[in-house]
Amino acid sequence: MYIGLDIGGTNFKIGVIDETGKLVHQYTAATNAHKGLDYVLNLIKRMLTITLNKFKNAKSIGVGIPGIVDEEGTVKISPNLPEWYDISLGKFLRNQFSLPIEIDNDANAAAAAEMLLGAGKNETHFLYVTLGTGVGGAIVYDRKILRGKYRGAGEIGHVIIDAHESVNSKMPFRTGILEEYVGRNQITAFAARVIKNYPDSILHKYDRPDPYFVSEASAQNDEAAIEIFTTIGEYLGLGLVSAMNLLDMRVVIIGGGISLAHPILFDVALKTIKERAIPTIAEQAEIRRAEFTKDAGIIGAALLGKYYYLQQVKQNQ
């Protein structure tokens, strides 16, 4: 058995996989990142302790977290988790638990699940994108995750799609980036503005027109919802085009909670790619939904932990 943690800006997920990669246990709780670093660290410690007491034969722990994580498991920056700058998560966990521990970017973890067991199992190269609270990405090249020298490769959410946006004085690196347009909260805020022009929209009956409700309304041909997803789809397509042109990629696998949205979102994104990508890429471009969707982060993190464990066993033989 191998334990996986998926630490998101909204939800904290912990699960256990068996030798085949099958998820045999999972638990989800609110991350409550706004309560501070200590709260989240204590949540991680508490849930790992509970899980290890239940699965005493667990061999490793894998952790996926949004942001840039170095080889020692230090979270250099995690924009969707307040206070997470140069946090020694690896050291913290190794002081608490004796099992082998591997920590990586959450999109890298999810991409590993898709590469080994999911929608990318027959692909040598693909771009993985996770849509949720934030927008993460991972590059799979020749069946390996391309992390970069400082392990920050694949951050497609930080592709700039609006060069004329007013600079964010607190976080200038977030100015005009893809995540500021297609993250969950950003879609919700945009939807709230759009529906003001559609007094008969179904979306007025909800307190917050989040992507889930926009998807439901799109299925009922709600004009406001269709406009919302058409615009968001164009933004997503533009971000993908930049990455695909740069990396010579033709296959994009999309995971995360928003990957379950109404097809119009991804139809528009693919249309934008076909129109704007280099012709040799455009003619073969493909968007696939991740097979694991919401569970990819847990399974991928557990798989990363598993392979780290197997490497250690091999080295000790």
RASULHU-V956080 format. One line per field, one symbol per residue. ss: DSSP state (@ for helix, = for strand, . for the rest). Layout:
ss = ???
//
This chain:
ss = .======...=======.....========..@@@.@@@@@@@@@@@@@@@@@@.....======..==....====.......====@@@@@@@@...======@@@@@@@@@@@@.......=======...=======..===.........@@@.=...........@@@..=.@@@@.@@@@@@@@@@@@@@....@@@@.....@@@@@@@@@...@@@@@@@@@@@@@@@@@@@@@@@@@...=====.@@@@...@@@@@@@@@@@@@..@@@@...====...@@@@@@@@@@@@@@@@@@@@@@@@.
//
